[in-house]
């Protein structure tokens, strides 16, 4: 995703480029704060003096003394330095529009990570605990989608770090049909991706239709769910080992060490599902809506020692459709397969196995 590029000069805030030209972006917020602390007292002093509170600034007749003019000149230099550093820090940020390929590419990789349901809704008894193992496919984006150009010079991007996303979920049944579900994906490298993701969901399940007591029949269950995910996935996204070069310092990926970039897939959403069970088989389907706030942080240091830390941020909303089948294997064990689709971005698959602890 989002490979290294040379910066385009003369661009304003929000049109920053991440690439070799971002060496000046190493002057980060900490530098800004330090310089501000040094210059702020002078600003306060001279502003107060111009209001007539300091005799050092005004000479006879109200004219500025040479000493005062020297101080004001020094103040101008300090203010200019603060403005210059601030401009460099701000320029290292890019907020592409929702219609851009940059934004669509971030949303594309959000979809498999969203903490939506992976099996049929079940009305559990208070205190029940279950473990669910999940495997989600991570498709490769199309060639057209990886052609990005808003935040940097137009080129083809490479971003596929891993073909699947494994995840373990823990669910605890609460009173009145509610349940709490959580998941944590530790920083264990899968292919070239190193995730560190946490997710949490609050769900409600209620049986709408049940057969008479002592009889078998169809059970229809409604499920409502709110979920959220935060964390990051780190990997060599902008400059993978295969694209590093040491011949041209003005070309992308001029270095010997791969980049260590981080994709932060932050999301909050809700969904509703309906499950129809008959015997050991349950068919389910539903709809969801998710607010996405993904951001991407470049992390590449070239052979000149210049470090690119460009930040790309977007805010999006997405509707989703899901459907699948769950089969009870034996007693407390069941397995499910699901198709999860975000029509605006991508369609993927999910496989899961759920075990209810005794």
N, C-alpha and C positions, 0 to 999 in steps of 0.2 A: 504494500500500500504506500502511496505517496513517496516516491523516490526522490533522492537528493538532486537539487538543481542549483544553477547559478542564479543569484538574485537579479531582478530587473530594477535598475536604478530609477529613481524619481517617482516611486509609487508611494501612495499614502497609506495610512493605517487601514488595515483590513485587506490590503492588496499585497501583503508581504509575501516573500518567496522563501521557501526553505531550501538552502543549498550552500554552495561554497562561499557566496557573498555575505553569509550571515556571521562572519567572524566577529564583527562589531557587536553582535547581539550577546556576546559574552558579558557585556556590562549589564547585568541583570538588576532585579529589584533591590538587592542588598546594596549595590553600588549607588543606586538612586537614593536610597534612604540615607546612606552615609554622607553623600554630597549635600543632600537637603539639610541634614543636621548641621553641617558646617556653614552653609550659606544663610540659613534661616535667621540666626541672630543678627547678622548684618542687615538683612532685609528689615527686621523689626526696628533696628537702631535708626536706619536712615528714614524709614517711613515716619517714625516718631519725631526725628529731627526736622523733617520737612513740615511737620505740623507746628514747629516752633518750640519743641520741648528740649532741644539741645543747642546751646550757644556755639558749639564747635562748627556747626554747619553754616550758620548765618554770620556774616561780617557786618560792618557798619552799613547802614542804609538798607539792610535786608539782603545784600548781595552775598553769594556763596564765596567763601574763601578758597584759595588754591588747595589747601589741605582737604576741604570738603569736596571739591571737584575731583580730587584724586580718589577719595573714598567712593564717590559715586561711580567713577569709572571702574573701580575694582568690583563694585556691586554689580555693574552691568555685565562684567565678565562672568561673575558667579551665576547670575541668572541665566545667561546664555549657556553656560555649561550644564546647568540643571535641565534647561529645555532640550539641549542636544542629547543628553543621556536619556531623558524621558522619551524622546522621539525614537531613539534606537531600540529601547525596550518595547515600546508600543508597536513598532514596525514588525516585530517578531511574532505578531499574532495575526491570524487570518480567520475571518468569519464568512465563508462562502455562502451564497444564497442556496435555498432549499432545492432549487432546480439544477444546481451544478452537479457535475459528476463527483466532485469531492464529497459533497453532502450525501449523495446517493450511495457512494461506496462505503461511507461510514455506516449508513443505515443498513446496507446489505450485510455487513458483518455483525450488526446488532441482532438481527433476526434469530440466528441460531442460539444466541446467548440469553435472550429474553426468558424469564423464569415462568413460562406458561405451563399449563397442566400437560401431563404426558400420559394420563390414563383416565378411565371413566370415573365420574363422581360417585363416591360411596358414603353413605351415612354410617359413620363409625360410632362405637360406644365410647363414652368418656373414659379416658385412660388408655385407649388402644394406641400402640406404637407400631409404626411400620417403616421399613427401609426400602427405598426404591433406587435401583441402579439405572442410569439413563445413558444412552448413546445417541448423539445428534449429529447428523451430517452437516458438513460445512462446504457448500458448493463453491466452485470457482466462478468469479465474476466474468461477464462477457468482455470481449475485446473492446467493444464500444464503451462500456462503463469504465474501464481502466484508463481511458484516454482523458486525462485531467489537465486543466489549464488555468483555473481561476487564481490559485494561490502561488503558482509558479509557472515556469516556461512549459509550454505544451509538450507532452511526451506520453509514451505508454508506461503504465505502472505495473509493478509486480507485487502481489500482496498476500498470496495464499500460503499461510504458515503451516496449517494442519488440516487434514481432510475430515476429521471427526472431533467432537467435543464430548468427553466422558464426564459424568457428574453423578454424585451420590446425594440422595435426598433423605431427610429424616422428617417424619410426620407424627405429630402428637395430637390425639383427639381431645378436644375441649368440650365443656358442657354445651347443651342446646344445639348440637349439630355443627359446631364450629371446629376447626382444626388449625394448627399452626405448623407450617412447613418451612424447613430451612435447608440450606446447602452451602458448602464451602469447598471451593476448588483450590487446593494448596499450590504453591509455586513449584510444581513438578513439570519438567519440560516434556511436552508431547510433540513429537516431530521437531519443529523449530520454534514452537510457541511455548512460552512460560506463563501460564495464567496465575492470577491471584484474585479470585472472584468470590464474592459473597452474595447470597440471595435469600429473601424472606418472603413468605406469603401467608395470608390469612384467608381461609376458605370456609364456605358454608355449604352443606349438602342437606337436601330434604327429599324424602321419597314422596312423589306426587301420586303415584298409582302403585298399589300393592295388592296381591291376591288375598283372598280371605284366609284367615288363620287355618293352618293345617293343609293348605292346598298350594300346588305349584302354579306358576303363571308368570306373566310379564310384570316386571318392575320398572317403573319410570322414575328417574331421579334427577332433580335439578341441582346444579352446582354453580355457586358464585364465588369469585376469587379476586383478591387484590394482591399484587406482587411487585417486588422491586429488586433491582440488581445494581451493584456497584463494585468497583475494583479495577483491574487492569490486566492486559495481556501484553507481554514484552517479547520482542524478537527482532531479528535483523530485517526490518521492513524496507527502509529507504535505501540501505546499502548492504545487500547480502554478500557473502563471501565471493560469489561468482562474478560480481560486477565491480569489485574494487580495482582501482588502477593507480599506478604511481608515476605516470608519464606526463600528465597535463594537469597542473594545479588549478586551472580555471574550469575544468570539466567535472561533472558529478563524481562523487565517491573517490576522491583523491586521498587515499589512505591505505593502511595495512590491516586495520581492525574493522570488522563489520559494525554496523550501527546497532545501538540498543534502544529501539524505539518502543513507545508504549501506547497502546490503544485502550482508552477508558470507555467501556460500554455502559454508561449510566442510563437506567430506564425505570419508569414507574408505570403500572398499567392495571387494567381490570379486565375480566372476562366472564362470560356466562356459558355454561355447557349443559347439555341434556344427555343422559345415558339411558338406553333401553336394553334391559337385561332379560334374557330368556335362557334358563338353564345355566350352562357354564360360559356362555358367550354374551358379551355386552358391546353394543355399538354405541358410539358417542360422537357428538359434534358440538361445535360452539363458535362463538365470535369473541373478539377481543379488541381492545383499543389501548395503545401504549404511547406515552410521552417519552421521547428519546432526547438525551442531552449528551451525545458522545463527543469526546475530544481526543485528539491525537497529538502526542508530543514526540518530536524528532529528537534523536540522541546520537549525533555523529561528530567525531573529532577527526579533522584531516591532518595531513603530515605537517602542516604549518602550525598546528596547535589550536586552530580556530574550532570552536565547538558550536554546532548548530542545535538550538533548543526551541525551534519554532513550535508554536501551539496553534492547532487548527480546531475550531469549535463550531458546532451547529446545534440548533434546536428544531426538533421535528416531531410530528405526530403520525402514527401509523395504525391502520385497521388491519386485523388479522382474521383468518378463517382456519379452523382446525377440525379434524375428523379422524376417527380410527376405530379399532376393534380391540377389546380386551378379552382374554381367555383365561379362565381359572384352570391352572395346571394340576394342582393337588393341594387340598386343604387351604393353608394360608398363603399359598404362592400363586400369583397370576402374572401373565405377560401381556404386553400391549404393543401395538404398532400404530403410528400416527403420521399423518401428513399435516404439516404446519405451513401455512402460506401467508405471506404478506404481499398482497397483489401489487403493491407499488415497487417491491424490491426483489423478493426471492421466494421460492418454494423449497422446503426441505423435508426430511423425514426424521422420525424419532422412534427408537426402540427402547423399551423399558421392561424391567422385571420388579415386581413389588412383593415383599415378604412381610407378613404381619407377625410381629413378635408375640410369643405366648404370654 
